[in-house]
Amino acid sequence: MICISTRGQAPAVPFRQAVVAGLAPDGGLYVPVTWERRPAGWWEGLRGAPFQDVAVAMAQSLLGDEFHEGELATLIRGALNFPIPIVQLDETLQAVELFHGPTFAFKDVGARTLARLLSHLDLSAEAPGAKVDAHDHPLTVLVATSGDTGSAVAQAFGGVPGTRVVVLYPEGQVSQVQEAQFTTLGGNVTAVAVAGTFDDCQRLAKMAFADGALRQRVRLTSANSISLGRLVPQMFYYAYAALQSPAESRVVISVPSGNFGNLAAGVMAWRMGVPIAGLIAATNVNDTVPRYLATGVYEPRPSVATVANAMDVGAPSNFERLSWLFGGDRAAMQAMIAANVHSDDDVRRAIARLHRRYGYVADPHTAIAYLGTQAPQHRSTPALEHLFLSTAHPAKFAETVEPAIGQAVPMPPALADALARPRLVERIGPSLAELANLL
Ligand SMILES: *Cc1c(COP(=O)(O)O)cnc(C)c1O
């Protein structure tokens, strides 16, 4: 899979090299150069197949030119070794549960695949800049998190030889459970609380990648959703979910969006030919992309804290990729993607309603995806089947979920263990000098 930069000023590289680099040298995001649609018959052959089989088939089709077949199948099956249940709520409404991996959020899908890809590629030592010193200096995975990425990446790389993970997070703005998940691992994982917002963390990470002197000294790579190595595996569950419905159904998938990596993966899946009739970008009040779709003006704003904190993003880093995928044509984007915006009060009411009506316990992000399906323009279109992506286990957000449903949410044992362990945190201000010093 040949990849180019969204900014068009960097050489085309194979996927393997795009994964190791993270960000393209011109500051753009890597995207596949062509979109060969797989024919409808190819997809029909996968209808009803288990998730792992769909994933392996798509991986072979996309990346088979760069990996040996057995190697790729082992890598994908090892990374995506958890179930993705689809819960039928009524005839036209289903929840696609992506949170059954080790950190109880959908980011395990991308992070676990990326960790295995990076480790595999680094060991086969073809990382650019992986010169002779590759084995003396660990590969430093720098990741900014608004909550769930940190734990997924830290878990995925925890104990992987030759790697070190540095997690930047906004101090006091992630949930107790989220913080416990990435500050209690120790070993090759360093958690850094930044006195600032998620946007500050993301900006610091970008500045570190762009700092030539720093990169001379530290072998740095990204595990944020700017990495194509995280988005490709996310395409797989769009296909799997769409292909569980009967061939005649018109499937619309609602995606709770923050940095818009998940939605970009959905668009990439659609471009590859996955039978999806439409996508819904559902956000909290951090509505930069919905405003763009409505007005044509792209105007990032400082992020606002909400109960769906993994989506508190005012300057979504994947917008550039999303826009590129539609050739910068807003009308084309509008034809495929509907957007809607939801307040914290809407979210609490939706959690209560899902519980009352269907006995379904949703976390705040998932509740936003559900609300995405309830917008009038969708409900009034007949014959659509709505799938919404359930992106986190409700116990991760018990402080919001329990009051809304009036009962306790049982805590999975792995989360309870993390909460009980001591936390190890470094603290810095939002400055590159402090981060560089720490690295
Ligand atoms: C990260 C996250 C999102 C948003 O995904 P993006 O790819 O950043 O748009 C939604 N829900 C949960 C639980 C998350 O952790």
The ligand as a Gaussian input file, in Angstrom:
#p B3LYP/6-31G(d) Opt

LIG

0 1
 C      -11.165000       8.307000      21.613000
 C      -12.567000       7.985000      21.901000
 C      -13.606000       8.438000      21.067000
 C      -13.348000       9.343000      19.879000
 O      -12.661000       8.711000      18.837000
 P      -11.880000       9.594000      17.726000
 O      -11.234000       8.616000      16.850000
 O      -10.885000      10.421000      18.504000
 O      -12.887000      10.456000      17.065000
 C      -14.900000       8.035000      21.349000
 N      -15.169000       7.255000      22.417000
 C      -14.213000       6.820000      23.250000
 C      -14.601000       5.981000      24.409000
 C      -12.877000       7.155000      23.026000
 O      -11.939000       6.705000      23.839000

